Amino acid sequence: MNDLITNMPYLLNGFKVTIILSFYSIIFSLFLGVTFGVLRYFKIPFVSFFCACFIELTRSIPLILYIVFIHYTISPYLFNTYNFTSYLGIDSVEMQTALISLTLFTSAYIAEIVRSGMENIDRQQIWDAKSLGFSTFQTVRYIILPVVLAKSLPSWIAQFASLIKDTSLVSVIGLVELTRASEIISEITGKDFIIMFFTLFTYFIICFLLSNLAKYLNKKYNYMNI
């Protein structure tokens, strides 16, 4: 226990990296995922094909390989030419790699959730909107998306819980987040159990709360018959 207390600042710093990475990845993947999902649903020539290729390719690649590939190909070029993550207070190529990888990877799954939700929308609502003179854009914005987003919210939360757990994989490129910080402390102190138990319990609490939130929202929207 003394080793845990002594090294708590280092663990909390790793936890901070995990939270920052998760927060920005969730925000960006939400925006990209909704955009890709809508574009794929409307089957716009070339654009829809590009979205479909990106989604299917991304979902077919293991995340750890995705991270390594981006770290050694795309990320160094972006970091050296235009370090956009510096505006977010993230000023390392490893953090930029992790952010890009987790954002793109998660957005592919969010896009499929959105597309699936749009395909299952009640057609009567679309016809009613068109009969009122709504354009396609207005129908999507005011009729389809609000319903899809409400019904898909539990699935999104479950996906974001997976994203938080997946942040542990970025240690493969040397980024010291919570899991990697606990590994380093365990190697130095030799106290594997107490350190790893703390890390395990931290992930459990976060994902348990998100899981219960998803269940609550799922029951709520099913009850409301949205």
C-alpha positions, 0 to 999 in steps of 0.5 A, a space after each residue: 500500500 505504501 508503494 501505491 501511495 508513494 507512486 500515486 502522483 505518477 499513476 494520476 499523471 498517467 490517468 490524466 493522459 488517459 482522460 485527456 486522450 479519451 475526451 478529445 477522441 470521443 469529441 472528434 470521433 462523434 463528429 466524424 462518425 455522424 458525418 460518415 454515417 450520413 454520407 454513406 446512408 445517402 449513397 452519394 457517388 464517390 463520397 459514399 464509396 469513400 466512406 464505405 471503404 474507410 469504414 470497412 477497412 478500419 473495422 477490419 484492422 486490429 487497433 494496435 496495428 492501426 496505431 503502429 501504422 499511423 505512428 510510423 507513416 502519417 503522424 510524423 509527417 503531420 507533426 513535423 509540418 503542422 502540429 495541430 494538436 498543439 492547440 489542444 495542449 498536446 505537444 508530442 508525436 505519440 499523443 498525436 498518434 494516439 488521438 488520430 488513431 483512436 478518433 478514426 478507429 472509433 468514428 468508423 463504428 459510430 458511423 455504422 451505428 448512425 447509418 444503421 439507425 437511419 435505415 431503421 427510421 420510420 419512413 412515415 416521418 420522412 414522408 410527413 416532412 416532405 409533405 410539409 415542404 422540408 428539403 432533404 437537408 432539413 429532413 435529416 437535420 430536424 427529423 431523422 438525426 434527432 431520432 437516430 441520435 436519441 435511439 443510438 445514444 446507448 450504443 454510443 456510450 458503450 462504444 466510448 467505454 470501449 474507447 477508454 479501455 482501448 487507450 491502454 493499447 497506445 503504450 505500444 508507441 511509448 505513450 505513458 497512460 494509466 496502464 503503462 504507468 502502472 506497468 513501469 511502477 510494478 517493474 520498479 517496485 516489484 509490487 505487481 498486485 496492488 498497482 495492477 489492482 488499482 489500475 483494474 479497479 479504475 477502469 472498472 469504475 469508469 466502464 461500469 458507470 458508463 455501462 449502467 448509463 447506457 442501460 438506463 438510456 436504453 430502457 428510457 427510450 424503449 419505454 418512450 418508444 422513440 
